[in-house]
């Protein structure tokens, strides 16, 4: 009987986490937001009218040890300063990797100056053997913290053994 009570109590204790936003500590998803941003892709189209650049095909963005990959990335430059990247919009199989942490999503927006990345659409975060899923993950690359929202599901691996 005792063996049945413990798993039931654990399920009840964790079930509220699935319905609300959950704070997440990212030991690995952290980046030097002052480091240069390097972008590689199969193609680049520049729009002089609105001051954007669109990278397509196997896009990889690197900043320090952080890597963001996607099929397409739209780069928005700061108003009046086309040498300064303000925001990156990534879409199509987005993956964010830093150290041992990795996140996958449908889309992502990286606000370069603030160091905030917002991943949306079927977000899956892995931290070693632990896994978390939701609909929106906001990560502060400066502090290594984040928040998962939208029907959060967490699978935690017990330590020991």
Secondary structure as UniProt FT lines:
FT   HELIX           2..15
FT   HELIX           16..18
FT   STRAND          22..25
FT   TURN            33..34
FT   STRAND          38..40
FT   STRAND          43..47
FT   TURN            48..51
FT   STRAND          52..63
FT   TURN            64..65
FT   STRAND          66..78
FT   TURN            79..80
FT   STRAND          81..98
FT   TURN            99..100
FT   STRAND          101..111
FT   TURN            112..115
FT   STRAND          116..127
FT   TURN            128..129
FT   STRAND          130..140
FT   TURN            141..144
FT   STRAND          145..149
FT   STRAND          153..155
//
